[in-house]
Amino acid sequence: MADEPASEVQLLRKHKAQLIDILSADADFVLQHADSRCLLSSHGYQQVKACRIPSEKVTELLDHVIQRSPEAAQGFLQLLKEQSLQETFPLLEFVKDLQVTTLSSEKTRTKKRNKKEEPELQDTIVAKKICHGVCGLVTEKQMMKVAKAIGKSWREIGRLALDIPSVKLEQIEEDNTQHVERVFAMLRLWRTCQREKATAAQLHVLLSRADWALPPEEIDFLLQNN
């Protein structure tokens, strides 16, 4: 009988020992792929990289992913299903058959349990707008308009809103001399890391939160149909 669906975090914990045994065959290969998807923080990456024993490196990597966020766990499971990982580690084939409870289902249950979480409620409202047609990936034209609306707080937005490691922001700053080009490069990195989740509406959600929230008139165009 197939296992009941579980969250990505639960699945990684359940199969942790098996994954350590399999992935230790080429721990650095896995680490670099995980980093390319922004699944670890800058500090986490350095900690994992410092491990010399392959099994310890994989253990540290899994611990960081599990502890970071459900999104990171989801991204890691998706990584394990990719052809490059499946070909390198044939024993990973079992990952394809794992039954997963989607993040959206988890969030729905969390909202029902705690209706006082206002940021979550705001995300739900925006999500309803998404269902009315704003589902496309954010375009470079849209990102450039957003880049022009972001001021000196772009690094804070990058770290806190877009979850981009400080080391990557520093590299962007070194590679680009113009402010708008730096912000645009940051948004493009976010889109690359988020892949199919990098919709215009999702970017609007992230830029409308907390102290870094941009004025609605500057970013509401992201909620319009293209």
C-alpha positions as CSV (number, residue, x, y, z in Angstrom):
1,M,0.0,0.0,0.0
2,A,1.3,3.5,-0.9
3,D,2.3,5.8,1.9
4,E,-0.1,8.6,2.8
5,P,0.9,12.0,1.3
6,A,3.3,13.9,3.5
7,S,4.9,17.4,3.4
8,E,8.3,17.8,1.7
9,V,10.0,18.4,5.1
10,Q,8.5,15.2,6.5
11,L,9.6,13.2,3.5
12,L,13.2,14.5,3.7
13,R,13.3,13.6,7.4
14,K,11.8,10.1,6.8
15,H,14.2,9.3,4.0
16,K,17.2,11.2,5.4
17,A,19.4,8.2,6.1
18,Q,18.7,6.7,2.7
19,L,19.5,10.0,1.0
20,I,22.7,10.4,2.9
21,D,23.8,7.0,1.8
22,I,23.0,7.7,-1.9
23,L,24.1,11.3,-2.2
24,S,27.4,10.8,-0.4
25,A,28.7,9.2,-3.6
26,D,29.2,12.8,-5.0
27,A,28.3,15.3,-2.2
28,D,29.8,18.3,-4.0
29,F,27.7,17.7,-7.1
30,V,24.6,17.8,-5.0
31,L,25.7,20.9,-3.1
32,Q,26.5,22.9,-6.2
33,H,23.1,22.1,-7.7
34,A,21.3,23.0,-4.5
35,D,23.2,26.3,-4.3
36,S,22.4,27.1,-8.0
37,R,18.7,26.9,-6.9
38,C,19.2,29.2,-3.9
39,L,18.1,26.4,-1.5
40,L,20.7,27.4,1.1
41,S,21.5,30.7,2.7
42,S,25.0,32.1,2.2
43,H,26.1,31.1,5.7
44,G,24.5,27.7,5.2
45,Y,26.4,27.1,2.0
46,Q,29.7,27.9,3.6
47,Q,29.0,25.6,6.5
48,V,28.2,22.7,4.2
49,K,31.1,23.4,1.9
50,A,33.5,23.3,4.9
51,C,32.6,19.7,5.7
52,R,35.3,17.3,4.4
53,I,33.6,14.0,4.8
54,P,31.0,13.4,2.1
55,S,28.4,11.8,4.4
56,E,28.8,14.7,6.8
57,K,28.5,17.2,4.0
58,V,25.2,15.6,2.8
59,T,23.9,15.4,6.4
60,E,24.6,19.1,6.9
61,L,23.0,20.0,3.6
62,L,19.8,18.1,4.4
63,D,19.7,19.7,7.9
64,H,20.0,23.2,6.4
65,V,17.3,22.6,3.8
66,I,14.9,21.0,6.3
67,Q,15.4,23.8,8.8
68,R,15.2,26.6,6.4
69,S,11.7,26.5,5.0
70,P,9.0,24.2,3.4
71,E,9.8,26.0,0.1
72,A,13.5,24.9,0.4
73,A,12.4,21.3,1.1
74,Q,10.1,21.4,-1.9
75,G,12.9,22.8,-4.1
76,F,15.3,20.1,-3.0
77,L,12.8,17.3,-3.7
78,Q,12.3,18.7,-7.2
79,L,16.0,18.8,-7.6
80,L,16.3,15.1,-6.7
81,K,13.8,14.3,-9.5
82,E,15.7,16.1,-12.2
83,Q,17.3,14.0,-15.0
84,S,20.9,15.1,-14.1
85,L,20.5,13.9,-10.5
86,Q,18.6,10.7,-11.5
87,E,21.4,9.8,-14.0
88,T,24.1,10.5,-11.4
89,F,22.4,8.7,-8.6
90,P,20.2,5.8,-10.1
91,L,19.0,4.8,-6.6
92,L,17.1,8.1,-6.4
93,E,14.4,6.7,-8.6
94,F,12.3,6.1,-5.5
95,V,11.9,9.8,-5.1
96,K,9.7,10.0,-8.1
97,D,7.0,7.9,-6.4
98,L,6.9,9.8,-3.1
99,Q,3.4,11.2,-2.3
100,V,3.6,14.9,-1.5
101,T,1.2,17.2,0.2
102,T,1.5,20.4,-1.7
103,L,2.6,23.7,-0.1
104,S,-0.6,25.3,-1.0
105,S,-2.5,22.7,1.0
106,E,-0.3,23.2,4.0
107,K,-0.8,27.0,3.8
108,T,-4.5,26.6,3.6
109,R,-4.6,24.4,6.8
110,T,-2.3,26.9,8.6
111,K,-4.6,29.8,7.8
112,K,-7.6,27.9,9.2
113,R,-5.7,27.2,12.4
114,N,-4.5,30.7,12.9
115,K,-6.8,33.4,11.4
116,K,-4.9,36.1,13.3
117,E,-1.9,35.9,10.9
118,E,-2.6,39.1,8.9
119,P,0.3,38.7,6.4
120,E,-1.1,35.3,5.4
121,L,-4.5,36.7,5.0
122,Q,-3.2,39.4,2.7
123,D,-1.5,36.8,0.6
124,T,-4.8,35.0,0.3
125,I,-6.5,38.1,-1.0
126,V,-3.7,38.6,-3.6
127,A,-3.9,34.9,-4.5
128,K,-7.6,35.5,-5.4
129,K,-6.5,38.2,-7.8
130,I,-4.0,35.8,-9.4
131,C,-6.9,33.3,-10.1
132,H,-8.5,36.0,-12.2
133,G,-5.8,35.8,-14.8
134,V,-2.5,37.2,-13.6
135,C,-0.6,33.9,-13.7
136,G,2.2,34.6,-16.2
137,L,5.9,34.7,-15.4
138,V,7.2,38.1,-14.7
139,T,8.8,39.6,-17.9
140,E,12.1,41.6,-18.2
141,K,10.0,44.7,-19.1
142,Q,8.0,44.4,-15.9
143,M,11.2,43.8,-13.9
144,M,12.8,46.9,-15.3
145,K,9.8,49.0,-14.3
146,V,10.0,47.5,-10.8
147,A,13.7,48.2,-10.7
148,K,13.1,51.9,-11.3
149,A,10.7,52.0,-8.4
150,I,13.1,50.4,-5.9
151,G,15.4,52.9,-4.1
152,K,18.3,52.6,-1.7
153,S,16.7,49.8,0.3
154,W,17.2,47.4,-2.6
155,R,19.6,45.2,-0.6
156,E,17.1,44.9,2.3
157,I,14.4,43.9,-0.2
158,G,16.8,41.4,-1.8
159,R,17.6,39.7,1.6
160,L,14.2,39.9,3.3
161,A,11.6,39.9,0.5
162,L,13.3,37.9,-2.2
163,D,15.5,35.6,0.0
164,I,18.7,36.3,-1.9
165,P,22.0,35.7,0.0
166,S,24.1,38.7,0.8
167,V,27.1,37.3,-1.0
168,K,25.1,37.2,-4.3
169,L,23.9,40.8,-3.7
170,E,27.5,41.9,-3.2
171,Q,28.5,40.2,-6.4
172,I,25.7,42.0,-8.2
173,E,26.9,45.3,-6.8
174,E,30.4,44.6,-8.0
175,D,29.3,43.6,-11.5
176,N,26.9,46.6,-12.1
177,T,27.7,50.3,-11.6
178,Q,24.2,51.7,-12.3
179,H,21.6,51.4,-9.5
180,V,18.8,50.4,-11.8
181,E,20.9,47.7,-13.4
182,R,21.8,46.3,-10.0
183,V,18.2,46.1,-9.0
184,F,17.3,44.6,-12.3
185,A,20.0,41.9,-11.9
186,M,18.7,41.1,-8.4
187,L,15.2,40.6,-9.8
188,R,16.5,38.5,-12.6
189,L,18.3,36.3,-10.2
190,W,15.1,35.9,-8.1
191,R,13.2,34.9,-11.3
192,T,15.9,32.3,-12.1
193,C,15.8,30.8,-8.6
194,Q,12.0,30.7,-8.4
195,R,11.6,29.2,-11.9
196,E,7.9,28.5,-12.5
197,K,6.9,30.3,-9.3
198,A,8.3,33.7,-10.5
199,T,5.0,35.2,-11.6
200,A,4.3,38.9,-11.7
201,A,1.6,38.5,-9.1
202,Q,4.0,36.7,-6.7
203,L,6.5,39.5,-7.1
204,H,3.7,41.9,-6.2
205,V,3.0,39.9,-3.0
206,L,6.6,40.0,-1.9
207,L,7.1,43.7,-2.6
208,S,3.9,44.6,-0.7
209,R,4.9,43.3,2.7
210,A,6.3,44.7,5.9
211,D,8.5,47.8,6.1
212,W,9.9,47.5,2.6
213,A,6.4,47.6,0.9
214,L,6.5,49.7,-2.2
215,P,3.7,52.2,-3.0
216,P,0.8,50.4,-4.7
217,E,0.9,52.8,-7.6
218,E,4.4,51.8,-8.4
219,I,3.8,48.0,-8.6
220,D,0.1,47.4,-9.2
221,F,0.8,47.1,-12.9
222,L,2.0,43.6,-12.0
223,L,-1.6,42.6,-11.3
224,Q,-2.8,43.6,-14.6
225,N,-3.3,41.2,-17.5
226,N,-0.6,41.5,-20.2
